[in-house]
Amino acid sequence: MCEQCDDILGGHGHTRRRLVFGGAAAGALLLAPAAALAARPRALELYHTHTGEKLRVTYAEGNHHLPDALEEISRFLRDFRSGEAHPIDPGVLDILHRVQELTGGRGPYEIISAYRSPQTNQMLRNNSSGVAQRSLHMEGKAIDVRLRGVDTRQLREAALGLQAGGVGYYRDSDFVHVDTGRVRYW
């Protein structure tokens, strides 16, 4: 770095370089093909806010999702009101994994809502205007989360950057919705 630049930055050249290089690294991770990221084992740590249950699981190794782990995750992310389970789209899990890498989050994901039975979805629709009639939650293709230790605004920005599906930001309730539907945001 030039001496003049260091003077302008108030002697914080090293900090500036870390920000530039750190930003470049985050950008490279964001632009890296999913296949390259999938080459290593992928794991998630989950905490269900309604049931108090915890799960730490490796759900993929290499380019393969692990059927037994996916089944365990589907049971964990069941409709907690009815107990009904449904297969969870592995793409949702991959989004969570990539967002965690992008944000540097180390804590567990706090699950607000995952799979919803049609009956639960209708009940929620009857009580709130913010629940879609054909919610992707009913297909196991959506999840509402927080990531412990990461501000939900940062979580939202990382998810938006992936351009991997829908992203909703619920500031007042402090959670982010991600899904594997078409790319959109609210």
Sequence and secondary structure as in RCSB ss.txt:
>XXXX:A:sequence
MCEQCDDILGGHGHTRRRLVFGGAAAGALLLAPAAALAARPRALELYHTHTGEKLRVTYAEGNHHLPDALEEISR
FLRDFRSGEAHPIDPGVLDILHRVQELTGGRGPYEIISAYRSPQTNQMLRNNSSGVAQRSLHMEGKAIDVRLRGV
DTRQLREAALGLQAGGVGYYRDSDFVHVDTGRVRYW
>XXXX:A:secstr
  HHHHHHTTT HHHHHHHHHHHHHHHHHHHS HHHHTTS EEEEEEETTT  EEEEEEEETTEE HHHHHHHHH
HTS TTT       HHHHHHHHHHHHHHT  S EEEEE    HHHHHHHHHH TTS TT GGGGT EEEEEETTB
 HHHHHHHHHHHTSSEEEEETTTTEEEEESSSSEE 
